[in-house]
Amino acid sequence: RQSGKVTKWPGKQSKMMAASSMQRRRIVALLATLAAVVPIVSGFVAPAAVSRPAQCPSSSHSALLVSSSSSESNNNDGTSLSVWENIASSLSGTFAASKNKGSAASTDPESTQLVTLVRVGIPSILAALVATFAFPSISLGLASIFNDAGVFAVLSQDSSQFVQNFLTVSSLMFSILVGQTYYFMYQQQENIYYALFDEVTEAKSLLEQVALVCQGRAMYNQVLRSISTYVQDDLKQLNADPAVLLSARPVDDPLEAIMYMTSVGVPSSVYETVRSLRQARAHRLGALQRKLPRIHMLLLWILAAIELCSFPLLGAGTQTIGGYNILTVEGVLFGIMTFGIVMTLRVVGELWRPAGGAYNVDAVLGVMVRGLEKELDERLEGKIKNKNSPSTPLDIST
């Protein structure tokens, strides 16, 4: 009611409003279907994803340290299992079992790539579908709120260029922040690779030196167990908080135990190797420490939403020119653009993760320490012995 007169919708607008109501019903049905399917799928795949082989630390303090740091990392860093992670873990486990590789899915590069594909692809596709079907309804809803010929003229022709300038500024801020974030985190992953290669090399040197110096002595097996504890509870704990690992007491440090057992009075030749290994460990923990807070990722999603909200506003003006059909075409383009933005942010989120994806180092680390773990197990079982070791008793019977 305007100035005592009742305004009626023209026939064209009444048809568009009817189409809008039908579109709303379709969106409600789609959301209801998704709401019914997602809990079923997540409940089905959750047991398979949660049941993971647990490691056996050598001491209760190291077990408490790793579990507390891992749980703190999962709670604070957003690495706890979600619906997409459950689906990805289930698919990667099935894929690894079908190939009969006998290794965990987390250390299989192809399974890790499948996990990343599911975590990135499925949310992007769902966001694109929702954006495509919701765009006409949102545009018509905004048009019914404005309901002014002057507003429609400005929005359809963009005579003031206000919306265009708004879109340009928001796109520029979003592209700068996302590009810099991607570059920074990719560079951090590169530093982690370099640090891990140095540390694994130093760990192998320590094993070789310990095998030459300590074989034949009573402490030999205890030194080997200390190296195994270091590999399992420190080197391979990519999800643990680096600051928590570094804050461990020296009495609970397996490298400190090795130096104590191999040094009597003065430091032995193993001291320099342990010192180099500790420096490489410090580089690895420093590279693994997360530099960007979780709020940074939230701000990127807010900028993406600000950029996307300008397009339904333009659609409210263009519907006066082409009607509902032009909104359908624009909805398809809006869905494609939403797919690209969500996929980009999900890839950035994969780089932000400490482990568990194709962009992370856990799969490569599993391959790097495979030979080290195998040699440790064989030496603990007595299958490998150095005949030229200085500590090995000489056979003078001949």
Helices and strands as residue ranges (DSSP letters): H 11-50, H 60-76, H 83-99, G 105-107, H 109-146, H 149-157, H 162-214, H 220-230, I 231-235, H 242-246, G 250-252, H 254-262, H 270-288, H 294-308, H 310-352, H 362-368, H 370-380
